[in-house]
Amino acid sequence: MPRARVITVSDRSAAGTREDLSGPVLVRALEEAGYEVSLTVVPDGGRSVARALVEALQTGAGLVVTTGGTGVGPRDRTPEGTRSVIDRELPGVAELIRAQGLAASAHAALTRGVAGVVDATADRGGAFVVNLPGSPKAVREGIGIVVQLAPHVLDQLSGGDHR
C-alpha cells in the first residue's frame, strides 16, 4: 500500500485552540484512494513546513499533501517552505487546482499553493508534494486532482515507463 502524509499547517490547530477540519478530510480521501495515511499538524511558517516535509520523506511517504498556509496572511509561508524542499516544481498542477477552485469561488485566485516533486535518492524514494488551501471546501475541490495525478507522477519518479 503506498504511503501518504497529510500536513495541516495552522498556528491555532497546532496549539490546540482550533480543531483541524481539513486534515481529516484529506486523510479520508487518501485512504479511500488506497493510501496508508498519517497526519501531522504544524504551526504556520516556512521552516515548520520544510521540517515536516523532510520528516515525511524520511518516513517513506510518496505523496505529501499540505493544507493551510497558502494565503496572503503574514504567517502564510507554506509555498516557501515547500519550495525549499522540492527538487522540481509542477506549476500546471497548482494551476489546475486553482482553476478547479475558481469554478466555485473567486477566492481561489488568492491561494499561492505549489506542487512539485522530490527526486528519489539512494536512501528514499521520490515524492509528489502538493499544497492545498486550508478550508475543508477547498480541500474537497482539490484532492480529486491530486488523487488522479499521483499514480502517474509516482510511476515516473520511480523510473516507470510513463504510459
N, C-alpha and C positions, 0 to 999 in steps of 0.2 A: 504494500500500500504506500503510495507516495506521501511524503511528509510536507505539511504546510504550517506556517506560523502566522498568526494574526497579531499585529501590534496596534493596540489602541494608544493614541497619543493625546493625552489630556491631563493638564495640571490637576483639575478637580477630581477626575476619576482616579488618578494615581494617589491623591491624598485621601481618597475615601469619602469625599464630600459630595460626589455625584455618581450615580450608578452609570456604569458603562452600558449603553444601549446598542451601540453599533458593533462592537466586537463580537457579542454573541450572535448577531445576525450573520456576520461573516463566518463564524465557526460553523453554524448550522448549514449554511450554503455550501461550504467547502466539504463538510462531512457528507452531505448529500451527493456531492460530486465524486466521492470516493477517496478523499484525503484523510490522513491521520493528522489531526489539527491540535495545536497548542496555542494558548492565548497569553500574551504579555501586555501589561499596562504600564506605560512610562509617562513621565511628565513631558510637556511641550519643550521644544528646543532641539536644535540640530545635533548637539552632542549626544543627548539621550537617545535620539532616534538612531544615530550611527552606531552607538554601543549595542542597542537592541538588535539592529540588523546583523552586526557582526556575530553576536551571540546566536542568533537564529541560524546563520550559515554554519557556524561551528557545530551545531547540533544536527545538521543534516537536512534542514528544510530546503526543499527545491522550489517552493513557492512561498513568497512572503508578501502579505498584503497588509498595508497600514491603513488606519482610519483616523482622521483628525490631523490638525496642524497644517492644513493646506491652504488656509485662507490668508487674509491680509492683516491679521492681528499682530501685535508686536512680538508675540512668542511663537507665532505660526512659522516654524522652520523645518517642517518635515521634508519638503523637497530639497532643502540644502543638506540636511543630514543624509538623505538618500543618495544625492549626487556624490557625496564624499565616499560612498561605499561601492556603488555600481561601477562596472567597467565600461558599459556602453548604454546610452540612453535609447529608448524606443519611443520617439515623440508621437508616432502615429497611434500608439495605444492610448496615451494620455489624451490626445485629440479626440479619439473615438469615444472615450469615457465622457469627456466634456460635452461632445455633441449629443450623446445619449441623454445627459442631464439637461441640456438646453431644451430638449423637447418638452420637458416638464416645468422648467423654471429658468428665468434669466440669471438667477443667482449662480448657476453652474459656471457661468463665464468668470466668476471670481476665484474658482479653485485653481491652485498652482501645482496640483499634483503632477508627479512624473512617473514614468515607468522605465525599467531597464533590466539589464542582465548582469549577473556576476559570473565571470568565466570560471570553469572548473579548474582546479589545481590538483596537485598530487595528493593532497590530504582532504579534499572535499569536492563534491560535485558542483555543477553550476546551479544558478538560481534565477528565477524570474521574480522581480520585485516591482510592486505596483502600489502607488499611493491613491487612496480613495478619500473623499471628504468625510467629515465626522458625523454627519446625520444618518440615522438608520434609513431614511428615504433614499438618500444619495448612494448609500452602500447597496441597497437592493437594486438600484438602477445600474450600478457599475459592475457588480460581481458577475453577472452573466457574461459580460465581455471577457473578464479575466478567466473564468472557467472555460470558456470556449477556446481561448488562445493558448492557455497554459500547456496543454499536452504537446502542441506543435513546437512551442518555444523550448520546452524542456527536452524534446527529442532532438532539436537542432543543437542545443548546448551539449548534449551527450554524444554528438557526432553521428546521430541517426541519418537516414537517407533523405530526410526533409520532404517526403512525399505525402 
